[in-house]
Amino acid sequence: MNWRGIRAIIRKDLMVVTRSRNTMLAMIVVPLLFTVALPAGMILLSSSQDMLDEFSPDGDMALFFNNLPASINDELSAFPQPNQQIIILLTMYLFAPMFLILPMMTSSILAADSFAGEKDRKTLEALIYTPLTDAEIFIAKLLSSFVPALLVSLLGGLAYGLVVNTVAAPIMGRIFFPNLTWVALIFWVAPAAAALGLGAVVLVSSRVNSAQEANQLSGLIVVPLVLLVIGQLGGVVYLSAGVVFSIGFVFWLLGAALLWYGARTFKRGELLARL
Amino acid sequence: MQNAVISARELTRTFGDKAAVNRLTLDVLRGEIFGFLGHNGAGKTTTVRLLNGVLAFSGGSATVLGLSPAADGPALRRRTGVLTETPSLDERLNARDNLTIYAEVYDVPRDQVNRRVDEILGLFDLADRSKERVGGFSKGMKQRLALARALLHRPEILFLDEPTAGLDPQAARQVRDLITHFSRQEGHTVFMCTHNLVEAQRLCDRVGVMEHGRLLAVGTPVELARQLGSRARVEIEVAAEHVQRADSLLRSLTADVSVEHDTFMIGGVEREFVPRALAALVNAGVMVYRVAPAEPSLEDVYFALHERNETS
């Protein structure tokens, strides 16, 4: 395996993507929104009368409270104040699926730029004439998308933890983040979500002619995360540690299947024929 | 053939029912500039892809530098350089980064990368623009940079696909000079796809002419003319005051006569025509200053080959 060549392609892809203002804007703004701005804003609003009314037995969020499983009720009972319970529900459960958007989005944006973007920029032919094998090019492209996605989710998790613990400190009186669910989310499900986003882009990239098309098509992959948000709000599913492990397992399976198929169909001759 | 660095035998590649390359048999010799001529879609680019092992053969065989493109693609591509029709450069990166990354990919020794990049940037007159984004370069500069990248790892064979297409005359000349330099002074073999016949005539030692995936002929332009049985052309320069007399005399001997100022161009004649015409002119008192046989141009040969192929 030509690791020197693989590292060079990874470096090239990262240099190319960091010089795209639009891509970098998306990669900075969305994580800041999901890990800093939104959680901080919601925590600050948790003590407002409107929020307390929403979560009261007559409020719109009553269904959510009424359907909570025993394990979550036990967790909430450690926090006697209503605004403390709201903070736990928001930061530990409702924001969890949104956090998963980060690795999925990062890996799919980078992969679209790396795989389909080569066609866009008309740089694929030079790459194809290099001494790298098909497998080496494929691995370089995967790593240049997957590793940054992992970094974004780790840094995002860290930022999220700092923000929620700091902003909620006057209300909670102690450090409460992370719990087991979030540890699993950051170290088990986030990499799986990155792999799934990556697999989806690899699958569509060979069939489209631009990074934009690849992004649009692979964007459908976030639909399960949106369903998770809705499912939690409707009281259908809760991201307990067990559920999170299961979701991670399913994501890994799907991601691995898509990547395996992508690797089998990644042939330089086929890519050239589509130029 | 001895000393051949590229040997193809019955090499074939089909896409569906269409044969992009059809039973190509060809040898390219070490150190020569070989021109691969043909219209768009003749199969030139597909041949380059087959010879570099990036496309699989549908039939036949080939060796390049003693290696099989089908089985030894990565090892072979380490020893070849390819300039594609579009420069294929990362325009968001600067010139130096474009070269450095490919030096790593081609496994140029680590301690030589910076020196090699500096040298080639200087040679291609790009040193003072090396930190600028390639997106801001002119077409000629991009082509020079792409050629620099193709030569960075010192390939034994350089494949060029329409190297001067779309360039202004000055940029085209610079690129041609660089190709000549690397072939004549550094001993690289050059395999050049082009439909620029003037350029091919100027640069190439031998040419092959392709049409619809088939190789119609291969050789020097003179050899090809002989194969085709092309007749000679002769230029005769006479005294200005004798042009009219010479004109009527020459037209009485042959039909294909044209005149520019005091020089006659006579085409489609046998060798024996020359002494006969000269004797007639001298006997008629025409002052003859110069008689020069003209080699058939590559363009003559090219169109004659296509014409012959169409009629057959």
Chai-1 contact restraints between the chains, C-beta under 6 A:
chainA,res_idxA,chainB,res_idxB,connection_type,confidence,min_distance_angstrom,max_distance_angstrom,comment,restraint_id
A,R4,B,E104,contact,1.0,0.0,6.0,A-B,restraint_1
A,G5,B,V105,contact,1.0,0.0,6.0,A-B,restraint_2
A,A8,B,I101,contact,1.0,0.0,6.0,A-B,restraint_3
A,A8,B,E104,contact,1.0,0.0,6.0,A-B,restraint_4
A,A8,B,V105,contact,1.0,0.0,6.0,A-B,restraint_5
A,K12,B,I101,contact,1.0,0.0,6.0,A-B,restraint_6
A,M15,B,L93,contact,1.0,0.0,6.0,A-B,restraint_7
A,V16,B,D90,contact,1.0,0.0,6.0,A-B,restraint_8
A,V16,B,R92,contact,1.0,0.0,6.0,A-B,restraint_9
A,R19,B,R92,contact,1.0,0.0,6.0,A-B,restraint_10
A,K122,B,T86,contact,1.0,0.0,6.0,A-B,restraint_11
A,T123,B,S88,contact,1.0,0.0,6.0,A-B,restraint_12
A,T123,B,D90,contact,1.0,0.0,6.0,A-B,restraint_13
A,E125,B,T84,contact,1.0,0.0,6.0,A-B,restraint_14
A,E125,B,S88,contact,1.0,0.0,6.0,A-B,restraint_15
A,A126,B,S88,contact,1.0,0.0,6.0,A-B,restraint_16
A,I128,B,V54,contact,1.0,0.0,6.0,A-B,restraint_17
A,Y129,B,N52,contact,1.0,0.0,6.0,A-B,restraint_18
A,Y129,B,V82,contact,1.0,0.0,6.0,A-B,restraint_19
A,T130,B,V105,contact,1.0,0.0,6.0,A-B,restraint_20
A,P131,B,P74,contact,1.0,0.0,6.0,A-B,restraint_21
A,P131,B,R77,contact,1.0,0.0,6.0,A-B,restraint_22
A,P131,B,R78,contact,1.0,0.0,6.0,A-B,restraint_23
A,T133,B,P74,contact,1.0,0.0,6.0,A-B,restraint_24
A,R268,B,V54,contact,1.0,0.0,6.0,A-B,restraint_25
A,G269,B,L55,contact,1.0,0.0,6.0,A-B,restraint_26
A,G269,B,A56,contact,1.0,0.0,6.0,A-B,restraint_27
